[in-house]
Amino acid sequence: DSDIQLADQIVGRNLTTQDPVERRETILKMVADTILLAQVAKDRKIVDEADLQRRLNFARNQGLMNHLLSVVGQDAVTEDSIRNAYEQVVVKAVGNEQEEVHYRHLFLLVKEAKDEAAVKEVEEKAKAALKRINGGEDFAAVAADVSEDPVTKAKGGDFGWRVVSEIGREYADAIATLKNGEVSPLIKTAVGWHIIKLEDRRARKPIPLEKIRDRIAAMVAANAQFELVDKLRAEARIERLDPANAVDKGPPKGSPKSN
């Protein structure tokens, strides 16, 4: 059982089946095949014992390293460390962002910016739409009727909540002058004419901790592991015997291993 569990940890991620019985049978066959083939290799005396020992030592060191990092990561993840990381990474970052705004827009596309007549025609359509809105028609109804934005047209131009820094400069400048419920004048951009209605604005709120707890915990664990590695590197005396930026070009031509 311990051999099967170990094999599952090492190669189990490559298995496509999730059925526990089928998975166990597959890994059991792999373990048995490994033992059989290893015995044949010994019997045929085709084993390079020195190379095998190097591989065993490397695998052992990797196993010890991975276990240590796992323990260090697990020990670092506490309720206090999770909440502290959440405050530092999420809450403070959001605090530095601009506010969020909920707005609708009506967009009319200018297909040929160099065609003055076409640009004027689209402008007149935009003016007519704005006149309808200023005349008392519901903005959402007018946007659903004439807007050419395929994403928001069916929703009455509703863009939902957006961070101000995530929207274009023209929109941000226009929204900055509006109060809730107000409609902008016509806005000209490189792609067409726009009208914006500001629905609401609010201070941006961070994602609740419980929704990203696993991600924060993983970050805390990883940071603890990185700190340990950096500390050990700084304290250790590491001597390199190869030249800087050396590349192994393989054995010289004519040597036994190059043939």
Secondary structure, DSSP 8 states (H G I E B T S, - for coil): -HHHHHHHHHHGGG-----HHHHHHHHHHHHHHHHHHHHHHHHTT---HHHHHHHHHHHHHHHHHHHHHHHHHHHH--HHHHHHHHIIIIIHHHHTS--EEEEEEEEEE-S-TT-HHHHHHHHHHHHHHHHHHHTT--HHHHHHHH---TTTGGGTTEEEEEEGGGS-HHHHHHHHT--TT-B---EE-SSEEEEEEEEEEE------HHHHHHHHHHHHHHHHHHHHHHHHHHHS-----S-TT-----S-TTSGGG-
